[in-house]
Amino acid sequence: MASEIRANKQTNRVGLGTVTYTDTGTIVSGIVTATTFSGNVSATTVVADDFINVGSNIKLGNAGIITATSFVGSGADLTGVTQSDTPLAASSSNTTVFYESDDETTITTDTTLSRTSSNSGVIYTKFQQVVVASTKSLIIAAGETFVVDAYGLRTPDI
């Protein structure tokens, strides 16, 4: 006949972790290495080689990239994002937001515009006028088309 030892808890001799047995399952704490985890995992620090799935629509990437079906909030504190136009005002009785846009932009350094694609295409700006500063150059790469006032905001001269 075989003997058995029953325990409610095992503690590692060097103090790196414990295993506790409960009626609902095993609780492992401390430093844990495993090929997969299932169920709810609670941790203060997670090191992942690739990415972490949060539900089915959110991925946390190892390069600081977060991919999601949608993002909610103003985004006011985002960095590295260029806003197309500046909000002017919002009416409390209307959901329309008004924007302002400068008529012109000035090129103050020698600038060459070329698309990242190897195919010819269009490079555009929302500005109605592009001013090139004295002694500076604006070069449009061969095969490219440069469109000014791409939004069509120019008002006819009165």
Order of alpha helices (4+ residues) and beta strands (2+ residues): beta-beta-beta-beta-beta-beta-beta-beta-beta-beta-beta-beta-beta-beta
